Amino acid sequence: MGALYITSTERHTGKRLLTIGLIHRLRKDGFKVGYFKPLGHFPVKVDNVVTDRAAWLTHSLFQLEDPLELVCPVVITRDLIMQNFEKDITGLEKKIKDAFEKISEQKDVVVVGSDNSFSEGSSLGVSGIRLIKLLNAYALFMERYACDVCIDALVELKNAIGDPMIGVVFNKVNSVDLEEIKGLVSPFLNRKKMELYGSVPEDKLLGSVGISELATHLSADVVCGKDNLDGLAENFLVGGMQVDKFIGYVLKRPAAGIIVGGDRTDIQLVAIENGVRCLVLSGNLYPNDTIIARAEAKGVPILVTRDDTYTVAKKVEAMVGQLKLEKKVKMDHGMNLVDQVFDFKKLYEKLNLVPQ
């Protein structure tokens, strides 16, 4: 049985995308696959079991039979963090190891997921390095390509981790960087005893946010357009500029969500008439009847929040990385994308796996 730990040097690099993409293809190739998330950071209660939201979503997506309490044995809450600050928490390592041993029974491979970065869990005594040793796992990094910045971090970690660190997958790669990665970066990684397992191109659908999820996470009041909450906003614009400048921006981003002050009826009307995906009005200011009527006619949902425009923009920015794969259309698209660009032959050779 082999274990593959999916991690990164920073947050929001696409680790969950890679995790579900790998599970999907491994199962399709006939392997008995387990899924394990030793540390969860987003608590949710499912059938009286406190687990991690991403772990639960992945468990549901693949209809896994392993109990949720084993899939994610440690959920990091604020209470746990505070307790650890007062006195070192003990027993977590054993809890993780015991759960992993049960998950790995009769499995060909276990894909191990993570949330934040390779350093997560360090204050609790279960850092990335410790988990690799504990689970006897290989580490595969998922990174945004940034030339020497991410390469420096990968080389430094390779020196610290050694052989268990097998390589990297780059995410959100633009076409300009693709040839550089293939022609220069990949050979360089080989010299440093690492492999390039794939480059995932920038993708508008994967970077989008569901309007319904947006409303929930902002605790927003949906004023109109409730029948169109299943739409996706591919990016967001803050409507804090003059109308003539705003028109130029919105014409280039027709699938955008617009964050704007509730008193900026001029921006609101221009956005609606140009068919944006949604309006998020700040300051707890509700739109007038004309705005509502035009939004209804155009099928544009309007969400009203109590926060000011800056706070809303920061919340949306923080949410984008967390909400990327909660809609089935995006999950299916993401899994197919990984299937196309990932070098599974190279991985199977490393893990001594033979597809059926």
Steps between C-alpha positions, in 0.01 A plus 500: 500500500628845409405835650518830313493822703375802303643822642642840405720786617203738531121509523245485217719336237247242381579205728139385515478512121801270476373276780162425344655478153741233619233302685274511194765369260642242740157351551434507125823305446376226730684577824351475849543858619476645847464865592645647818517852639695491827430864589179690428453874547136561408277320753158372395265258675374209291277235662629597847861472383715814508717487191662730243291655222739412215543147635123457514453636146767268360358206698155574353628557147655153477244332731780360714421225749760589764348680803537878500658496846786295353528698177574817700607400853609847618290812446686811606266737680576825679449322833763242407745773401443690826542181704827429321625851577439439869641147508632279218227271367605135496361193329432652158776307327366168628144595405612582144709186464227270632241652266735479202574133562128423488446712191790331318375145559447320168589813302749524215565867568381770739485863387570727798357852480594823676358852538757770550871440444776255581547660841140446612478307825852592610382666821309181582798272436368360171676704231529395138838339558365309800193383307711373210703286739197393702302388194804382302372719218639664192449878478371663183485880497237708322631851430421818311787551260701813586841430346780512757273575799323165514805314368712629789242373748479159331879454498523598867226255594658225294819545703299469820264215397726291279382206288132503610454831317446378146406815311254770411192588296472863392156663500353803322775493240463753219601413144807726514652303789414154369800467267735633769374238743540218249832607354686638802325438830426131454865407419614713794264316735633168369853605596368569850341153519146625445250444221250725327172307500296752305402861434136599543410798280313805622129422488211745534248241613719370783564854621131585517272522803142378525251783568308292755821419691596867484168604655536244778856592591427872500178448700337713232133573442401391150279785380425364153616244246447199727440279197851577372706419810645193330713726279877546528700822528837453330656805665404807703517875446463774759281775357664793674602695189340742258232352277688554171804310630282228651330433167838419344584252775164325507493457120825302529359284782136416416496202739604706802338558835486869596566621854366853534364742755126486547478871415672469158189458287691618191750211523225255590293585192796482260601162646149359465456623142828333406389164637740443791451183705398672824506821703624508859381824665685610812403718796161333556353737241222350289449577129212711376205361304653590162818306574304199625272503193795510256686229696194274490461559127867418436515209744770660715492403871548786745655421839496755781757482782553699818877538450669791328637457147860443610402232753281322244784501246740350755249231595444409136875485440541261793204289387609444141762242595261314728199477270662393179372144483163491674290483183479170312562659160827639630603176668438302183689757296788504748533122506506485121762774489730310738439185297627678188814669633629274778772243425334193652745261335786664688305488827406134459863410443598686817230330708546160335141497382383308194167615352246232421 
